[in-house]
Every structure is written in C-alpha cells, then in structure tokens.
Amino acid sequence: MDAWVIAIIAMTVYLVFAFALGLLAGRGRSFFSVSEYAVADRGLGLFVMWFLMGGTIFSAFAFLGGPGWAYSKGAAAFYILAYAALGLLPWYVIGPKVARLGAQHNYFTMGDLLADRYRSRALVVIVGIVSVLAFIQYLTLQIKGMAYVFNVLTEGHIPIWLGALLAYGIVVVYVITSGVRGAAWSDVLQAILMLVVAWGLSVYLVSHLHGGIGAMFESVARERPQDFLVIGHPGSAMSAAAYSSAILVSMVGFMMWPHLFTKSYTTSERRIKLTVVAYPLFALFLVPVLFIGFAAIGVVPPDALDSPDQVLPYLITHELGGSGLIYGLIGAGALAAAMSSADAITHGASVSAGRDVVAPLKPNLTDRTQLLIMRVAVVLVGAAAYYLAIFGAQGLIQLLLGAYGAIVQFAPSVYGALFWRRGTRAGAICGLLVGVGVNFYFQLIADGKPFDLHAGLLGLVANIVVFVALSLLVPPSDEDAAHGDRFVKS
C-alpha cells in the first residue's frame, strides 16, 4: 500500500476520534442553553482549562509557522517564545475580576462587560464587528495549516481545498453541537498529541540531520548571513523596533482575544490563577518547534518550497523515510495543532456575532434565537475564513500578527472599565475607532511605519491618547460617574 494512502488512513482515524470526543463532550447537556454553549455553565475544571488555554494558542502558527519563521527569518522567530512566556500574565490580574463580575451579572462575552460598564450598545457592536473580522483572519491561519498538512503528507493527492474542508468541517459540526465544552475536551486530546509529536520529531530531526543542537547551530552559522541569529543588525530579518513592538502587541493583545477573554467566565477565580501559574510548562512546546525550523537550514533548498510554512511537511516526507504510518501520526499532530485553535476561534466568533453584534441591535431575543444565530454564524464565519485560506496569499505568522493589530485595540476600554472610574463611553468608542483605523492604515495603505514599529502598537498609542483625553475633557454625568465607581470597586 502506498505511503500516502496509509497516511490518509492514520489521519482519518485521528479525525474520527477528535470528532467523537467533541460530540460526546456535549452529551447530556442542554442543547438550547446560551450559558452552556457559551461558557459551559461556568464549570470547567483546572485540568481542562490548562489544555484549553494552551491548545488554543499553540496552533498552526506554532506548529507550521514557527518552523517556517525559524527557517526563513532566524532570530526573529524567538519572538514566539517571548510572547508565549508573557502573554498570559495579564490574566492573573484581570481574570479573577472578570470571572467575579461575570458570575454576578451573567456576562458571556467581553461585549457584555463593556456594555454594562459604559452603558453603550454602539461600543458593543463595534467590538463585535472588529472581533469577528479579526477572528476570520486568525481562523484563516488555522485552515491554511490544515490544508498544508493534508496536501504535502499525501503527496498532493488531497488538494488544498479538500484537506481544509475535511478537517475544518469536523470542527464546525462539534462546535455547533457542543459549544465551548466540545472545543475544550477536544483540545485535551489535541494538545497531548501535538506535544508528543513536536518533541519526538524535533529530537529525531536535530539528531539525524546534524548530530546535536550545537552542531545544528554551527551549520546555521555557516549557511546563513552573519546576523541571521541576532536581532537588529544589517543581516537580521527584523529590526529591534519591529521585534520588540511585535512582542509588546502580542503580550497586551493576548487576553484581548474574545475567545480567550471569555474563558474567564467558564471557571473560578482560583482556577484562573492556577492556570496562569502552570501555563509556562505548556510553552515548552515551542522550543522543539523552532529547532525543527533551524534543523532544516542547509538541508531543505529554499526553491523546494512554495512557502516557508511548508518546511515541516517537507522534512517529514523527505527525511523520515517512506513510512505512511509515521506520516499519518505526524500529520495528526499537525492537524491537532490547527484544530485546537480553530474550534475555540470558531466558537468565539459565533458567540461574538450573536451576543455582541446581533443582540444589541435587536434586544429581547430568546435564548433559542440567540443560539440559532450563533450556530448560523459558525457556518458563515467558517465559510469566509475558508475562502481566504484557499485564495489568500499571506503566510501564517503574518496573518497572526495582522490580526493582533486589531484585537489589541480593545485593551484601553477593557482595562479602563475594570480599573479606571473616569473612563467614559465617548472615550472608549472614539479611542477604539481611532486605534483600529491607525492600525489598518499602516497595515494596508502606508508604504512604511514610523520607526519600523508594529502597526498595532501605533494604533494602540493613538487609542490610549484619545481614550484618556476625551474621558478627562468630557467628564461623565453624575449617574455614569457613580456607576463607574461602583463597577471599579466591585
């Protein structure tokens, strides 16, 4: 039997297992409860939370984009390690308070919290629209990753469009049926699988291709420009400003992703703090991922790849012999990485669309109607991301950084809501609009960026200035001031 056929069979077994686990997670739960679909009735335990948060972020961008960046950009890839180490720290501060407020006031989304604090439906709708657009960009990254895996590991027999459709179609079904609980329990399986595969593959490739880590970096130094492994020098892929600002935007923006922010509502204050403390252990996953990319330097010809993101599948098919079973197991690990984020992103996008975009425009919707809107949004958001994944040209890391530029703009209004009683709805709305506008201008229109800073950071600075200035220049009414004071103290 051909290796690619065995690979398909092995990956199919994994997909069936993941599909079954996602469906079973929702068994016995109310199919018509917004609370169950959105936040698992606030009952997820520490074990599931750790895997859910880790599996959600370490996705196709890490498993495929990480090796691609290490292979093509060298030291710039270390941004991923810094971002992973720092990204969850703000949750230790804001997570318990968000959890407490959510339980008190029955919040399900970031928009619910902002609507209550600033008393503004317009702000919530803006947040919902920006969220859904960023979710589509982020989800496109995951679908691209699934497509790469199927296409390369089956030697082109499964085309890009079909591989993406097979893997993501499964995600859509179990998210629609089981909500966040289905995503959470699927992430336990997927996170374990991708951790085992990443470490096993890294140890083998570094040893097989170079004989050890030291010899690998000596080979990199011979093959690539002198400054390939440093930041901010003439031969570096990123300037010091670009590198540092990318880390800062990712750190501040990490918990501003609505699908991560709303995990505060799914568990207790104590479990949030324990998850943050234990989270760095999960970040060890990224070390072997980058080693895989460095190991490919001098081994994989640059003209052999359509994109650096394909370096891992190339190594698998060219350096691991012809074992279809090995191809399938590694392919399952790569699919797990993409699917563990795709399910949480899809779920988050559907909840944001239903709760933050439609519900404020049409109040008094019943639970069943809200759930129907959320489940329809799963299909619509998925279809948009699928289209961009098949016909778009951006690489995986570029997609991630681009999406962060918009999401980080939520930070001033969120932190202002939680800790600054003088923050006003006018400041929050205008700051958000200015920040998003500046970000997209430098991302999509401008020829360059001042000081080579990340577009999202430029937008964030403008956002903060507008938010603070308007809040101070136009004081809130006595009623709003009293409400803000109560909210911050709660």
N, C-alpha and C positions, 0 to 999 in steps of 0.2 A: 504494500500500500504506500502511495506517495506520502512524503513527509507533510506536505501542506494539507492533505486530507486528514491525517492524524491530528494535526494542529487544530483544524476546524472542529473535530470531534471533541478534543480536550477543552477548547474554549467554549463550545456549546454546553458541555457538562457544567462548567462553571456558571454560565449564564442561566441555565435552568435552576441551579441551586440558589443563586442570588435572587432570582425571580420568586422562587418558592418561599424563601426566607422573608422577602419583602411583603408578600401576600399574607403569610402566616402571622407576621407581626401585628397586623390589624385585626386578626381573628378574635371575635368576642367583644370587640369594641364598637361603640356606636358609629354607624356609617353616616349619620346625619348630625353630628355634633361639631360645631366650629371649634370648640375648645379641644376636642380630641384630635381633629385634623390639624389644627394649627400648632398646639403646644402640648400634645399628649396628656391633656388634663393636668399639666404641671407635675408629672410624676416620674420623669426619667431619673434613673439612679446614676451613681458616680461611674461605675464601670462603663455603661453605655455612653454617658456624657464624654468621657475621655476619648473613646473611639470616635464618637460623633464629631467632636471638635477637631481631632487630629485628622481623621479621614476626610473631613470636609475641605480642609485647606491643602493637604498634601495630595494633589490631584494630578491631572495630565500635565499641568505646568511644571510640577516637580519631576514626575516620572519620565516625561519625554522632553519637556522644555529645559529642565535642569541640565541633563547631559548635553543637550544641544547648545546651551549657552556656555558650558564649560569647554566644549569642543571648539566653538567658534569665537568666544569672547574672553576666555581665560578668567582672570581675577574678577571680572565683572560679575561672574556667577556667584561669588561669595556674598553678594547682596542677599541671596536667598537664605543663607544661613543666618545673617544678621536679622533679617525680617522675621524669620521663624522664632528666633530667640526672644525678640522684643514684642512681637505682635499681640500676644495675649495678655501682657502685663496690665494694660488699662482695664481689662475686665475685672481684675481683682478689686479695683476701686469702684467702678460703675456697676458691675454686675449685681452685687448684692442689693444695692439700692433699687435698681431696675426690677429685680425679682420681687422685692417687697412691694413696690408700687404696683406692679402687675397683678399680684395676688389681691391687693386691696381694692383696685379699681377695675379688675377684669380686662387688662390690656392683653392684646395678642400680637401687636406689631409695634415698630418704632413710631409709626404714624399715630397710633392710639395715644401713646405717651405725649407726643408733641401736640396733638390736638387738645388734650386736656390741659397741658401746661400753658400753651399760648392762645388757646381758645380760637383757633383759626382752621377752618376747613380748607381754605386755599393753600395754606402751608402743607397740609397733609397730602393734598392732591399733587402738589409739586414734588414732594418727597416720593410719593408713589410712582409718578411718571419717571423721575430720574432713576429710581431703583429698578424699575422694570427694564429700562433701556440698558442700564449697566449690567443687569442680570443676563440679558440677551448676549452681550459682549462676552461676559465671563462663561456663559454656557457654551458659546461657540467654541471656546478654547477646549472644553471637555469633549465635545463632539468631534472636533478635529483629531484629538488624541485617539479616540476610539477608532476613527476611520483609518489613521496611520497604522495602528496595530493590526487590524484585520487585513489591510491591503498588503503590507510588507510580509507579515508572517504566513500568509497564504500564497506568497509568490505572485501576487497580482490577480489571483483567481477570484477573490472577493473585491469588487471595485469599491472605491472610496464611498460612494453614495450608499451602497448596500451595507457595508460594515457599520457605518454610522447609524443607519436605520435599524439594524438588528439590535445593537447594544442599547441605543437610546430608547428604542421602542419599549424595551423591557422596563426601563426606568420610568417612563411615562405611565405605564399600567400600574406599577405598585405604588407610585406616588399618588395617583388618582384614588386608589382604593384604600391605602393605609396611612396616607399623610406623613407627618413627621416621624411617627413611630416606625413605619416601614423603612424610611430613609435611615433612621438611627440603627436599627438592628442589621440592616444590610451593610452599613458601614463597619460594624464589628467584624463581620466576615471579610469584607474587602480590605480593611486596614491590616488585619493579621496577614492576609495573603500577600499584600504588596510589601509589607515589611520583610517577610521571609524571602520573597523573590529578590528584592533590592539588595539585601545583604549577601545572599548566596551568589547572585550574578556579579556583584562588584568584586567580591573576594576571588572568584574564579577568573574574571577577565583581567584584573590587575596582575594576578599571579601568572596566568597563562601568557599574556601579551608582553609583560615587562619583567616578571620575576619578583616584583615587590613595589611598594609605594615609592621608595627613594629612587629606584631605577626608573619608575614611570615619570616622575617629575624631572629627572635628568634628561629623559627623552623629550619631554615637552620643551625644556630649555633649548635643546638643540634644534628642534623642528620649527619653533615659532619665534617671532621677533623678541628682542631682548626684554621688552617691558610687557610682555603678554601676561605675566603673572603678578603684575603690580597695577595699582590704580593711579591715574592722574599723570602718567608720563607720556611722551610722544608716541610710544608704541602700544599704549593701552587702548582697550576698546571703549572705555568710558572715562570721562574726566572725573576729578574728585567731586566737583559740584553735582554732576549728574548722578554719580553713585550715592553720595550722601543724601541727596534730596529724594532719590527713589526709596531709600531705606526709611526716611522720615515719613514720607507719604504712606508707605505700606504699613508702618507701625501705627500711625494715627488712624489710618483708614481701616485697619483690620477688623475691629469690632463695630465699625460703622456699616459693614455689610448687613443688610436687614436679616438675612438668613442666619447670621451669627449673632447679631444683637438680640434677636427674638429667642435664642436659646436660653437667655436669662429667665424667660417665662416658663421654661419647661422643667425646672428643677428648683432646689432650695438654695438659700444663700450660702450655707456651709458647703454644699457640693460644688458650687461655683468656685469658691476659694481653693478647695482641694484639687479641682480640675486644673486651675492655673498653676498650682504648685507642682503637680505631676506632669504637666504638659511638656516641659523641655525634654523629657525622655522620648517623646514621640518625634521631636526634632532630629534625633539621631538618624532617622530615616534618610535625611537629606545628605549626609556625609557620603554614603556609598553611591548615591545617585550622581553626585558631582564627580566622584572617582571614575565612574563609568565613562563620562564625557572626556576626562583627561586621558584615560586609557586609550581612547580612540585616536588621539593625535599621533600622527605618524603611521597609523595603521589603516585608517579609512581615508581614501582620497577625497578631497573636497568635491571634485566633479562627479563623484558617485552618488551624491545626494541631491535631491530636489530642494531640500530644506535641512538645516542643521537639526531640526526637531526629529528627523528620521534616523539619527545616528545610532540610537539604541536598537531599533528593529534591524538596522543593517548589521550591527555587531552580532546580533542573535543569529541571523541567517548565514553569516559568513565565517563566524569564529566558533560556533558551538557544534560543528558537525551537521549531520543531516537528520538528527532525531526529531521527528514530528512531535513526540511527546514533550520533549524539552521546549520546543517552540510553543506548544499549546500551554504549558504551565507558565512560562514567562509571559506569554500573551494574556493569560488570565490575570496575572499580577498587574500588567499594564492597564488592562480593562478595569480592574478593580480600582486602580488609582483614579481613573477618569470618572467611573460611575459613582464612586464615593462622594465626589463633589457634585456631579451632575444631579443626583437625586435631591440633595439639600438645596442646591441653587434653584432647581425647578420648583420645589415645594415653596421656597421663599418667594420666588417671583409670583407664584399663583396666589399666595396669601396677600402679598403687597397689592397685586392687581385688584383683588376682590375687596380687601379691607381698606386700603388707602386711596384707591382711585375711584372705584365704583360706589362704595358705600357712602362716602362723604357727599357725593353728587346726588345720591338717591337714598336718603335716610329711611329708617324704619323697615329695612329689608329683613325678612325672616332668616333664621339660621339655614334653612334648606335652600333658600335662594342664594344666600352668600356662598354656601358650599358649592352650588351648581356653577356660580360664576368662577370660583376658584378652580374647579375641576376643568372647566372650559379653558381657563387661562393656561393651565398646564399644556394643553394641546397647542394653543396659539403661540405662546412664548417658545415652546419647543420647535414649532414649525419655523418660526423666524430665525432662531439660532441654527437650526439645521440648514436652512438656505444659506446663511452667511458662512457656515462651516464648509459647505461644499463649493461655494463660488467665491468666497473671500480669499485674500492672499496674505494676510498678516500672520506672523509667527506666533507661537504660543505665549512666550513671555511678553511680547509687545501687546498682545490682547489683554493680558492680565494688568500690566502697568497702565494701559489706557483706561481700563475700567476703574481702576483705583483713583484716577484723577477726578472722576465724577463723584464717587462714593465718599471720598474724604471730605467733601464739602458739607456733609451732614454734621461733622464734628462740632462746629461752633454752636449750632442750635441745640444739639443734644447736651453738650456739657453746660451750656448756658441754662437749659431747662433744669438740669439736676443741681447746679451749684451756684447760679447767679440770679438773685431775685430781681435784678433790674433789667434782665433781658426782656425784650418786647417782641410782639408778633411782627411789627414792621421791620425791626432789625433782623429778625430771623429770616423772613421772606426775602427781603432785599439782599441780605448777605448771601443767602443760598443762590439766588438768581445770578448775582454778580460773579460769585465763585465758579459756578458751573459755566457761565459764559466765558470767563477768562480762561478756564481750563480748556474748553473746546476751541477757543480761538488759537491758542498756542499749540494745541494738538493737531488741528485740522487745517488751519488757514495760514498762520505766520510761517515765514521761512526759517526762523530760528527762535531760540528762547533766551531771555536775558541771563547772562552768567551761566548758561547751559543748565539751568535748574529745571526740575520736573514741572511740567505744565500744571499738575495738580497742586503743587506747592505754591506756585504763583497765584492760582485761583484761591487757595486757602488763605493766603495772606490778605488778598483783596476782600475775601469773605469776612474775615475777622475784623478788619478795619471798618467795613460798612456796618456789620452787626453791632459792634461796640459803639461806634459813633452815633448811629441812629437811636440806639437804646438810651444813650446818655442825653442826646439833644432833644429827643421827643419822649418825655417821661410818660410812664404808663398811667392810666386812670387809677384812682384810689382803689377801686374794686380789683383791677388787674394786679396792682401792686400787692394788695393783701393776699390775693390768690397765689401769686408768685412766691411770697414769703412763706405761706403755708406749705407749698409744694416743695421748696428747697429744704425746709426743716423736717419734712416727713421722712 
